[in-house]
Amino acid sequence: MSGRTGDAAEGGPGDASSNGSSAGGNGNGNSSSGGRQASQKQIEKMVLQYLKAKGYKDAEKALREDARLDGAESSVGDLAGAFPASEMGADASVPSWILLYSEAEQGNPDAHSQSYRELRRWIDSSLDVYKHELYAASYPIFAHSYMDLHARGLHEKAAEFMELYRGDHEVHHGRDIAVLATLTSRAHVEENGLARLYRENKYGVRMTRVGFELLLSFLQDHHFTLLMRTVNQHLNIRTVDGAEPIASEAAADVGITGHTQSQLDHFNSQDIALGSAPLDPFVRDEVERTLQAEAAAAAAAGRPGSAEAAALLQSFARVKQEAAAAAAASGASGASGGAGSGTGGGTTGGGGNGALPLPPPRGAEVEQQIAQLKALRKRVALGPAALPSVCMYTIHNTDSTLTCAAVAEDLSLLACGFSESYVKLWSLKREPLRGFQSNFAPAAVASEADAEALRERTACDSRRLVGHSGPVFGVDLSFDNRYLISASEDHTARLWSLDTLTNVVCYRGHGSPVWDVAFAQQGFYFATASHDRTARLWSCDHIYALRIFAGHLSDVNCVRFHPNSKYVVTGSSDKSVRLWDVQRGSCVRVFTGHTGSVDTVAVSPDGRIMASAGEDQTVSVWDLGSGRRMDAMTGHSGPVYSLAFSQEGTLLLSGSADETVRAWDIKRSPTASEHPIVAQRRAARQLEPADSPAAAAAAAAAAAANPDAMDVDGDARAAAPAAPAAAESSKKRDAAGIWKAKRVVDSDALLRTWRTKSTPVYNVMMTRCNLAIATGPFTP
């Protein structure tokens, strides 16, 4: 990151702030050919005097030696005599004189585009803590550079400039950019109301002092006097003291008083197709035919399974009716929403236009649908009074090398990635995992019996998959358990066949470590998230990426598909979440509000709610239709690693580094706070922190008086031990491994907490029957 250090960054030639709190100046940067011109020596002597007054001894000495300046320095007053007072006004300043000397840039029609391109490139490579404020400062520079080109009569260059860089700012300023893009002449700039508002008022930007100094140092070091003049004339930079960085671009963008600045709601009003994907007609007919055949065979043989097959047929008929009704309702609301007031995002049904092209369905899709029907009959409806059971898989002897984990939907396989560059598979059914022998010849396989004969002779129920050359950070299993996809620090994703237990394809394209990977619901497509600030869409039959989703300001840490596979959700270290249209490759929603890196995201099965969490220990719930946050739930005392919705979408599970799994009520009714369980939790906590000795003693007394009530709530049970034990448990280990006291206020949405024994929870999932599965390494 370019920039000066020490005193040289505190001020200097072209400093746009005269008092350290705002940027301003009187220079207009337009020199007249008539009148006297100051000599180069006079300017050098004036700069020398300025450096001497500021105490920049090293810079003064270097300038004196390079310019060979001897004798008395010229003062600002002496220099002012070399220019007509009408050009600069009576109140002349050092930055104004220096900004006059830009004839080279003034005569270059591409100067604005070149300097702004370098500015954007520098911001992209800057430190993450300063990116938000630097991007906020770049918007008014962009707008005024565009209007300056029109003012100079370079209308074609202005149009090119707008087309090239408008995408950088459309998320937060889309409405203003749409108006500015209509300007085509100098007269338009002078007459347009928005352009006049920008020209006649300074644009406020909030920046940290370090960020402001870095920006000025970059502009000075690269001699971008046109951009410096824009900062000097049109920006009002308000520096803030303190070590806390500015959390978002919206927080840094103050704008013009009386004018709406952040237009994120307008951007989030684009029409999107939510809801689950429609059932393929072939799969629907095959499922119905298969169930009818099973029912007829069971009835003819007099087996007891005939009643179950008939019940499955009835369940399938209800599923079809509900899907048709939901599609009709969504289509009607989408048609009316398209001509609505625009206060919220437009949504349509899950099927129809924009669906991903898929290969013809196979028998696996039919089997999956039948398995879902059977699970639907066994599913337990969850709520505040009916919480899920949690099955915890703890991986021992990992020596802190476990990085990620995934469990198959049918609970047959557990896959884990390790920092030692391999993936390890476990059979949860204790069945041997056998690949093919080394002398395996595909041409020799004519039947299933031949394939079985060529398999390895082993009884081991675990297997290592070796192929990556760096730590494995993400794994995922296809819906039919035939394939596994892994992502690694070696910049690649690898597809593994679970039939042969071998690597099938290596996908290259990212230029940095790949942090996460996820299959689409149909298993044919997958997405990756990388350190190169992009997410990418791939298909299993192509070795190159089909789409590149670029727009995040920092690492893309996590990625998930929407249930209808038309959209991809990404979470980033820039503290934002984005929803991407798979067909167009463009961003259609931006969710801001986190104060830390976003490490995990999840979408509800109905496709209308999204949850995100990460380093700020807050679980945020978002409405995908409007792009607005529905709730921000607190309770975790460590980074949140994983999220999972129940099958009805009413309950959310979270797994965290604080060694807990927590259940949250998402769709709370108005009377939810009066539910007996919530009331018991509130009464148990009272006004004391949950980790205080007084709260522990109160909880222990309550447990002795009413053990059944305490059994309902995991928090109360955890607080039941004596005061010394409770005080010891109040110490939690943060992400850096440092033990320190935590005090977090639990949200009312928190239903229960399950605590593990020294096991941070890396992954949580919900089965089709609403059984919760958690996975993590034992860390003694």
GUSETI-299520 format. One line per field, with one value per residue (C-alpha): x, y, z; residue in one letter; chain. Coordinates in steps of 0.1 Angstrom, whole numbers. Layout:
N
east [X:...]
north [Y:...]
up [Z:...]
residu [A:...]
chaine [A:...]
END
This chain:
780
east [0:15:19:43:51:60:57:57:21:8:8:26:22:-14:-28:-65:-71:-61:-72:-71:-109:-120:-107:-111:-93:-99:-79:-96:-67:-73:-43:-46:-22:-24:-6:27:39:60:93:101:128:103:80:108:120:84:81:114:102:70:90:112:82:67:99:105:142:150:127:140:176:168:150:177:204:183:172:205:187:209:201:168:136:106:76:40:36:65:51:17:31:39:2:-28:-49:-80:-69:-66:-84:-71:-68:-40:-27:2:-20:-36:-3:9:-24:-19:11:-7:-4:7:-25:-47:-36:-41:-77:-71:-56:-88:-93:-57:-54:-88:-78:-46:-65:-90:-61:-44:-76:-81:-47:-49:-55:-90:-95:-92:-110:-145:-135:-113:-141:-164:-140:-135:-172:-172:-139:-155:-185:-165:-140:-169:-184:-149:-146:-179:-169:-137:-158:-145:-180:-169:-142:-168:-192:-164:-154:-189:-194:-161:-164:-200:-203:-180:-206:-240:-247:-247:-253:-273:-300:-275:-254:-284:-291:-255:-252:-278:-255:-241:-228:-213:-247:-263:-237:-245:-283:-289:-302:-282:-250:-254:-260:-227:-208:-221:-217:-189:-194:-188:-167:-158:-123:-98:-67:-45:-67:-69:-31:-26:-50:-32:3:-8:-21:10:35:19:15:-23:-30:-64:-76:-59:-78:-111:-103:-93:-123:-153:-147:-153:-133:-141:-113:-122:-98:-95:-84:-118:-119:-149:-171:-188:-189:-223:-208:-180:-203:-217:-226:-243:-266:-303:-295:-301:-267:-269:-293:-289:-326:-331:-304:-321:-355:-345:-369:-357:-373:-374:-390:-379:-373:-402:-402:-390:-419:-400:-391:-426:-441:-415:-420:-457:-453:-428:-451:-481:-461:-449:-484:-499:-471:-476:-513:-511:-487:-506:-476:-480:-461:-492:-506:-473:-471:-506:-498:-467:-489:-512:-483:-469:-503:-503:-467:-477:-508:-488:-461:-487:-504:-471:-461:-494:-493:-457:-464:-494:-474:-445:-468:-483:-450:-434:-457:-457:-444:-409:-406:-394:-377:-399:-401:-415:-419:-390:-394:-397:-373:-336:-335:-301:-298:-295:-286:-315:-326:-315:-327:-309:-332:-362:-347:-340:-376:-389:-365:-377:-413:-405:-386:-416:-438:-414:-405:-411:-425:-401:-409:-402:-418:-404:-366:-345:-323:-286:-261:-225:-196:-163:-131:-102:-65:-65:-37:-54:-52:-89:-102:-137:-163:-194:-220:-240:-278:-285:-259:-239:-206:-185:-159:-133:-105:-72:-43:-20:-34:-58:-95:-105:-138:-155:-184:-210:-227:-194:-193:-159:-148:-133:-119:-107:-74:-44:-46:-83:-93:-126:-130:-131:-162:-193:-216:-219:-204:-173:-169:-173:-146:-121:-125:-99:-100:-102:-124:-114:-143:-122:-102:-77:-81:-47:-41:-41:-7:-20:-44:-80:-104:-138:-155:-191:-209:-233:-270:-265:-232:-214:-191:-171:-158:-129:-112:-76:-49:-33:-58:-77:-109:-109:-138:-135:-155:-168:-174:-137:-123:-101:-96:-116:-110:-89:-104:-80:-89:-86:-53:-54:-64:-99:-117:-151:-169:-206:-226:-259:-290:-290:-253:-243:-230:-208:-195:-162:-151:-116:-90:-89:-122:-143:-167:-170:-196:-185:-201:-187:-182:-161:-127:-131:-154:-188:-193:-171:-189:-167:-177:-166:-139:-120:-118:-150:-151:-182:-206:-240:-266:-302:-326:-338:-301:-308:-287:-255:-250:-215:-201:-169:-143:-156:-185:-211:-232:-242:-268:-257:-278:-263:-275:-263:-234:-244:-252:-289:-288:-262:-267:-247:-247:-221:-192:-168:-159:-188:-178:-210:-244:-275:-308:-341:-356:-384:-358:-371:-349:-311:-290:-253:-228:-191:-165:-188:-206:-240:-264:-282:-315:-323:-354:-341:-370:-364:-327:-334:-323:-352:-332:-297:-294:-267:-256:-224:-191:-170:-169:-198:-187:-219:-256:-285:-323:-349:-369:-398:-376:-389:-358:-321:-291:-256:-223:-195:-159:-174:-180:-218:-247:-276:-312:-329:-366:-367:-404:-415:-452:-463:-468:-435:-420:-448:-441:-434:-399:-389:-404:-384:-352:-359:-368:-336:-314:-330:-307:-275:-250:-253:-217:-218:-217:-250:-267:-251:-264:-299:-299:-288:-315:-341:-329:-333:-368:-379:-356:-380:-381:-343:-341:-359:-332:-296:-284:-300:-285:-251:-253:-264:-229:-216:-203:-166:-173:-195:-169:-143:-167:-171:-137:-140:-113:-114:-103:-67:-67:-66:-87:-107:-140:-170:-202:-229:-266:-287:-314:-350:-349:-324:-343:-316:-279:-261:-226:-198:-167:-138:-151:-156:-184:-172:-204:-241:-268:-305:-315:-348:-364:-352:-324:-295:-260:-229:-192:-160:-125:-117:-93:-80]
north [0:33:60:80:73:94:132:133:119:145:174:186:201:198:189:193:199:231:222:184:180:190:193:226:252:280:270:265:250:270:291:320:325:363:377:368:333:323:308:273:286:307:278:256:282:286:249:249:275:255:224:243:259:224:210:184:187:156:167:202:190:167:194:219:195:183:218:234:262:288:320:333:314:331:337:330:368:370:342:358:388:365:357:379:382:376:341:328:353:372:342:323:290:267:239:263:274:238:228:254:235:207:218:182:167:195:189:151:141:107:122:118:82:72:89:75:40:41:54:25:0:14:13:-24:-33:-12:-26:-39:-16:15:3:14:50:51:38:63:91:78:83:122:121:99:122:154:139:129:164:180:161:175:210:207:197:161:146:113:108:115:89:63:73:68:35:22:30:35:-1:7:29:18:-2:28:56:40:66:96:78:72:109:119:95:115:146:151:187:215:232:201:202:239:234:200:202:172:184:219:204:185:215:241:220:200:163:151:120:106:92:81:103:75:68:105:109:78:91:125:108:86:116:136:108:101:138:134:171:169:145:166:196:177:167:203:220:195:172:180:153:149:130:109:101:67:32:19:16:27:-3:3:25:38:49:68:84:116:132:165:179:175:150:112:95:58:44:8:2:13:-12:-39:-33:-53:-81:-116:-151:-165:-198:-234:-249:-267:-305:-318:-333:-365:-369:-362:-388:-414:-409:-413:-444:-459:-454:-468:-498:-504:-500:-524:-550:-548:-551:-581:-599:-589:-573:-546:-521:-514:-489:-471:-469:-455:-429:-419:-414:-391:-372:-368:-355:-329:-318:-313:-293:-271:-265:-255:-232:-216:-211:-195:-172:-162:-155:-133:-113:-110:-97:-71:-63:-54:-24:-16:13:0:3:-33:-58:-74:-112:-139:-176:-200:-216:-204:-180:-179:-216:-232:-258:-292:-326:-351:-364:-399:-425:-408:-378:-401:-419:-386:-374:-407:-404:-369:-381:-408:-382:-358:-384:-388:-351:-333:-298:-276:-246:-230:-260:-287:-283:-307:-334:-328:-355:-343:-359:-352:-358:-367:-365:-338:-318:-286:-296:-300:-271:-280:-308:-319:-347:-365:-358:-395:-396:-422:-403:-377:-358:-336:-314:-310:-285:-314:-313:-342:-350:-378:-398:-418:-442:-434:-468:-486:-500:-505:-478:-497:-482:-501:-520:-503:-526:-517:-517:-501:-522:-553:-543:-557:-560:-549:-582:-575:-541:-555:-581:-555:-535:-534:-561:-539:-536:-501:-477:-445:-433:-405:-387:-372:-348:-312:-295:-271:-271:-280:-253:-265:-298:-306:-338:-341:-350:-386:-391:-400:-371:-349:-314:-299:-264:-257:-232:-244:-223:-253:-272:-310:-333:-368:-399:-417:-448:-452:-429:-411:-376:-371:-334:-305:-271:-242:-205:-187:-169:-172:-197:-210:-207:-225:-246:-257:-280:-268:-288:-308:-316:-307:-271:-259:-226:-215:-186:-173:-149:-131:-114:-134:-163:-185:-208:-242:-272:-307:-312:-280:-273:-235:-212:-204:-172:-149:-130:-99:-70:-77:-55:-83:-121:-141:-164:-185:-194:-211:-217:-206:-235:-229:-226:-194:-174:-177:-161:-150:-137:-116:-101:-67:-73:-76:-104:-104:-123:-130:-138:-170:-164:-128:-130:-97:-87:-82:-77:-63:-68:-46:-43:-68:-53:-81:-106:-128:-165:-184:-180:-201:-199:-212:-241:-218:-195:-163:-158:-157:-159:-148:-147:-145:-127:-102:-131:-118:-139:-117:-127:-110:-108:-116:-99:-64:-68:-56:-71:-88:-94:-94:-121:-121:-148:-163:-154:-165:-164:-183:-209:-225:-220:-243:-238:-263:-279:-255:-225:-215:-224:-217:-235:-220:-235:-214:-213:-208:-245:-243:-251:-226:-227:-195:-188:-171:-165:-154:-147:-115:-136:-154:-135:-149:-185:-205:-215:-179:-167:-193:-182:-146:-153:-174:-147:-118:-87:-106:-117:-154:-160:-141:-160:-145:-157:-192:-194:-183:-208:-236:-227:-227:-260:-276:-261:-270:-295:-301:-264:-263:-293:-274:-247:-254:-220:-226:-261:-248:-222:-247:-256:-238:-202:-211:-233:-207:-181:-204:-211:-174:-174:-182:-186:-162:-169:-162:-188:-162:-168:-139:-130:-125:-108:-112:-103:-132:-122:-132:-153:-177:-209:-232:-237:-270:-270:-293:-304:-285:-289:-258:-265:-263:-275:-278:-293:-303:-337:-341:-353:-322:-340:-316:-328:-310:-316:-303:-313:-320:-294:-304]
up [0:-11:15:35:71:100:99:61:61:85:60:30:-4:-16:19:15:52:68:104:104:104:69:34:16:-4:-28:-59:-91:-110:-142:-151:-176:-204:-199:-169:-154:-147:-117:-124:-114:-90:-72:-66:-55:-30:-17:-12:6:30:36:44:68:86:90:104:76:77:56:29:30:27:-2:-21:-15:-28:-58:-69:-59:-41:-23:-6:9:2:-15:7:-3:-6:-30:-51:-51:-70:-99:-105:-111:-80:-101:-109:-73:-52:-23:1:-16:-1:-8:-22:-46:-61:-65:-82:-108:-121:-139:-175:-185:-170:-182:-218:-216:-225:-208:-176:-156:-166:-160:-126:-114:-126:-106:-76:-78:-82:-52:-31:-42:-29:3:38:45:75:53:22:32:38:7:-15:0:-9:-44:-53:-53:-71:-98:-101:-104:-127:-150:-148:-154:-186:-198:-187:-208:-238:-238:-241:-257:-230:-203:-217:-218:-183:-170:-187:-175:-138:-129:-118:-89:-72:-84:-53:-30:-55:-84:-85:-87:-113:-135:-135:-141:-170:-189:-190:-225:-227:-206:-206:-190:-162:-155:-157:-142:-106:-93:-111:-96:-62:-65:-79:-54:-22:-7:-4:31:38:72:74:100:102:89:60:51:52:31:4:3:2:-27:-47:-40:-47:-81:-89:-96:-94:-111:-84:-57:-70:-68:-32:-24:-40:-37:-6:30:48:84:102:133:160:177:169:157:119:99:96:62:32:43:76:58:32:48:15:9:36:26:-2:3:1:6:-21:-11:-7:-43:-55:-34:-51:-82:-91:-81:-83:-48:-37:-42:-76:-92:-94:-128:-147:-154:-118:-107:-130:-121:-84:-88:-110:-86:-56:-74:-84:-48:-34:-60:-54:-16:-19:-42:-19:12:28:55:33:12:37:39:1:-1:26:6:-25:-4:9:-26:-39:-11:-19:-56:-46:-22:-48:-74:-50:-39:-76:-84:-54:-61:-97:-89:-63:-87:-115:-91:-75:-108:-111:-74:-55:-53:-15:-14:-36:-63:-60:-83:-81:-80:-114:-149:-165:-154:-144:-148:-176:-162:-176:-180:-145:-135:-111:-83:-84:-82:-52:-35:-39:-25:5:11:11:37:58:56:72:101:104:137:136:156:177:211:228:205:200:180:192:185:175:180:161:178:159:183:179:152:167:156:119:112:91:78:79:60:67:41:41:48:76:58:53:72:53:69:54:71:70:61:25:25:29:52:48:75:70:97:90:97:62:46:21:-8:-39:-70:-72:-88:-119:-124:-161:-169:-201:-179:-161:-177:-147:-111:-100:-120:-104:-69:-77:-87:-54:-27:0:31:61:70:74:68:39:30:-3:-12:-41:-28:-23:5:34:26:37:23:15:3:-7:-36:-29:-41:-22:-54:-55:-31:-39:-20:-19:-10:-4:-36:-56:-69:-63:-68:-76:-61:-71:-40:-61:-69:-41:-66:-79:-111:-120:-108:-114:-118:-122:-89:-83:-45:-18:-21:12:6:-19:-21:-44:-59:-48:-81:-77:-113:-104:-76:-64:-49:-27:-27:-13:-47:-37:-62:-61:-92:-107:-121:-136:-131:-169:-175:-162:-164:-145:-160:-140:-120:-93:-86:-63:-28:-14:4:7:-1:29:23:-5:-6:-33:-31:-30:-65:-77:-95:-70:-51:-16:-6:27:28:51:39:64:38:22:-15:-35:-71:-102:-116:-152:-155:-131:-115:-79:-71:-33:-9:29:52:90:103:122:115:88:76:78:72:55:51:32:45:25:12:-2:13:44:47:78:82:110:116:137:153:171:159:139:114:97:64:42:7:-10:5:15:50:83:102:134:149:175:202:226:213:229:200:162:145:121:108:104:95:91:101:73:80:82:116:136:131:145:149:158:172:185:220:220:218:195:199:186:176:170:135:129:164:169:188:219:217:246:268:260:292:281:272:305:324:308:315:351:356:342:360:357:363:336:330:340:373:407:417:386:391:427:416:388:412:436:408:396:430:433:398:381:352:343:343:321:293:290:283:296:330:333:324:352:378:392:423:421:417:388:372:376:360:331:325:308:271:246:216:181:189:217:245:275:287:303:280:288:261:264:251:226:233:201:218:227:239:242:240:253:242:261:247:211:189:164:128:111:119:97:98:83:65:97:116:135:142:134:147:140:156:168:204:217:251]
residu [M:S:G:R:T:G:D:A:A:E:G:G:P:G:D:A:S:S:N:G:S:S:A:G:G:N:G:N:G:N:S:S:S:G:G:R:Q:A:S:Q:K:Q:I:E:K:M:V:L:Q:Y:L:K:A:K:G:Y:K:D:A:E:K:A:L:R:E:D:A:R:L:D:G:A:E:S:S:V:G:D:L:A:G:A:F:P:A:S:E:M:G:A:D:A:S:V:P:S:W:I:L:L:Y:S:E:A:E:Q:G:N:P:D:A:H:S:Q:S:Y:R:E:L:R:R:W:I:D:S:S:L:D:V:Y:K:H:E:L:Y:A:A:S:Y:P:I:F:A:H:S:Y:M:D:L:H:A:R:G:L:H:E:K:A:A:E:F:M:E:L:Y:R:G:D:H:E:V:H:H:G:R:D:I:A:V:L:A:T:L:T:S:R:A:H:V:E:E:N:G:L:A:R:L:Y:R:E:N:K:Y:G:V:R:M:T:R:V:G:F:E:L:L:L:S:F:L:Q:D:H:H:F:T:L:L:M:R:T:V:N:Q:H:L:N:I:R:T:V:D:G:A:E:P:I:A:S:E:A:A:A:D:V:G:I:T:G:H:T:Q:S:Q:L:D:H:F:N:S:Q:D:I:A:L:G:S:A:P:L:D:P:F:V:R:D:E:V:E:R:T:L:Q:A:E:A:A:A:A:A:A:A:G:R:P:G:S:A:E:A:A:A:L:L:Q:S:F:A:R:V:K:Q:E:A:A:A:A:A:A:A:S:G:A:S:G:A:S:G:G:A:G:S:G:T:G:G:G:T:T:G:G:G:G:N:G:A:L:P:L:P:P:P:R:G:A:E:V:E:Q:Q:I:A:Q:L:K:A:L:R:K:R:V:A:L:G:P:A:A:L:P:S:V:C:M:Y:T:I:H:N:T:D:S:T:L:T:C:A:A:V:A:E:D:L:S:L:L:A:C:G:F:S:E:S:Y:V:K:L:W:S:L:K:R:E:P:L:R:G:F:Q:S:N:F:A:P:A:A:V:A:S:E:A:D:A:E:A:L:R:E:R:T:A:C:D:S:R:R:L:V:G:H:S:G:P:V:F:G:V:D:L:S:F:D:N:R:Y:L:I:S:A:S:E:D:H:T:A:R:L:W:S:L:D:T:L:T:N:V:V:C:Y:R:G:H:G:S:P:V:W:D:V:A:F:A:Q:Q:G:F:Y:F:A:T:A:S:H:D:R:T:A:R:L:W:S:C:D:H:I:Y:A:L:R:I:F:A:G:H:L:S:D:V:N:C:V:R:F:H:P:N:S:K:Y:V:V:T:G:S:S:D:K:S:V:R:L:W:D:V:Q:R:G:S:C:V:R:V:F:T:G:H:T:G:S:V:D:T:V:A:V:S:P:D:G:R:I:M:A:S:A:G:E:D:Q:T:V:S:V:W:D:L:G:S:G:R:R:M:D:A:M:T:G:H:S:G:P:V:Y:S:L:A:F:S:Q:E:G:T:L:L:L:S:G:S:A:D:E:T:V:R:A:W:D:I:K:R:S:P:T:A:S:E:H:P:I:V:A:Q:R:R:A:A:R:Q:L:E:P:A:D:S:P:A:A:A:A:A:A:A:A:A:A:A:A:N:P:D:A:M:D:V:D:G:D:A:R:A:A:A:P:A:A:P:A:A:A:E:S:S:K:K:R:D:A:A:G:I:W:K:A:K:R:V:V:D:S:D:A:L:L:R:T:W:R:T:K:S:T:P:V:Y:N:V:M:M:T:R:C:N:L:A:I:A:T:G:P:F:T:P]
chaine [A:A:A:A:A:A:A:A:A:A:A:A:A:A:A:A:A:A:A:A:A:A:A:A:A:A:A:A:A:A:A:A:A:A:A:A:A:A:A:A:A:A:A:A:A:A:A:A:A:A:A:A:A:A:A:A:A:A:A:A:A:A:A:A:A:A:A:A:A:A:A:A:A:A:A:A:A:A:A:A:A:A:A:A:A:A:A:A:A:A:A:A:A:A:A:A:A:A:A:A:A:A:A:A:A:A:A:A:A:A:A:A:A:A:A:A:A:A:A:A:A:A:A:A:A:A:A:A:A:A:A:A:A:A:A:A:A:A:A:A:A:A:A:A:A:A:A:A:A:A:A:A:A:A:A:A:A:A:A:A:A:A:A:A:A:A:A:A:A:A:A:A:A:A:A:A:A:A:A:A:A:A:A:A:A:A:A:A:A:A:A:A:A:A:A:A:A:A:A:A:A:A:A:A:A:A:A:A:A:A:A:A:A:A:A:A:A:A:A:A:A:A:A:A:A:A:A:A:A:A:A:A:A:A:A:A:A:A:A:A:A:A:A:A:A:A:A:A:A:A:A:A:A:A:A:A:A:A:A:A:A:A:A:A:A:A:A:A:A:A:A:A:A:A:A:A:A:A:A:A:A:A:A:A:A:A:A:A:A:A:A:A:A:A:A:A:A:A:A:A:A:A:A:A:A:A:A:A:A:A:A:A:A:A:A:A:A:A:A:A:A:A:A:A:A:A:A:A:A:A:A:A:A:A:A:A:A:A:A:A:A:A:A:A:A:A:A:A:A:A:A:A:A:A:A:A:A:A:A:A:A:A:A:A:A:A:A:A:A:A:A:A:A:A:A:A:A:A:A:A:A:A:A:A:A:A:A:A:A:A:A:A:A:A:A:A:A:A:A:A:A:A:A:A:A:A:A:A:A:A:A:A:A:A:A:A:A:A:A:A:A:A:A:A:A:A:A:A:A:A:A:A:A:A:A:A:A:A:A:A:A:A:A:A:A:A:A:A:A:A:A:A:A:A:A:A:A:A:A:A:A:A:A:A:A:A:A:A:A:A:A:A:A:A:A:A:A:A:A:A:A:A:A:A:A:A:A:A:A:A:A:A:A:A:A:A:A:A:A:A:A:A:A:A:A:A:A:A:A:A:A:A:A:A:A:A:A:A:A:A:A:A:A:A:A:A:A:A:A:A:A:A:A:A:A:A:A:A:A:A:A:A:A:A:A:A:A:A:A:A:A:A:A:A:A:A:A:A:A:A:A:A:A:A:A:A:A:A:A:A:A:A:A:A:A:A:A:A:A:A:A:A:A:A:A:A:A:A:A:A:A:A:A:A:A:A:A:A:A:A:A:A:A:A:A:A:A:A:A:A:A:A:A:A:A:A:A:A:A:A:A:A:A:A:A:A:A:A:A:A:A:A:A:A:A:A:A:A:A:A:A:A:A:A:A:A:A:A:A:A:A:A:A:A:A:A:A:A:A:A:A:A:A:A:A:A:A:A:A:A:A:A:A:A:A:A:A:A:A:A:A:A:A:A:A:A:A:A:A:A:A:A:A:A:A:A:A:A:A:A:A:A:A:A:A:A:A:A:A:A:A:A:A:A:A:A:A:A:A:A:A:A:A:A:A:A:A:A:A:A:A:A:A:A:A:A:A:A:A:A:A:A:A:A:A:A:A:A:A:A:A:A:A:A:A:A:A:A:A:A:A:A:A:A:A:A:A:A:A:A:A:A:A:A:A:A:A:A:A:A]
END
